[in-house]
């Protein structure tokens, strides 16, 4: 059984995970990414702060007591950078797909 809350046939998030961006939180309903969402950051090039934004959100989720995971499709994760941002790298699920 899922921990999702359904009211009137509609999913109701348990919480919203704020991003480090006020403007982005304002655009997202509820002030952040809703619970149980899978988020993919995508852009046309490198150096657009996708990983940094994701790591900041992971750190915030951990501060909220949540379990987090990160799939590194670019195989470019720097664990020291993640820890500097605030991610507890001993308490996350991390994967690098091969295909």
Beta strands, then each sheet from edge to edge (+ up, - down):
strand 1: 5-7
strand 2: 10-12
strand 3: 16-17
strand 4: 33-34
strand 5: 68-71
strand 6: 92-95
sheet 1: 1+ 2-
sheet 2: 3+ 4-
sheet 3: 5+ 6+
end
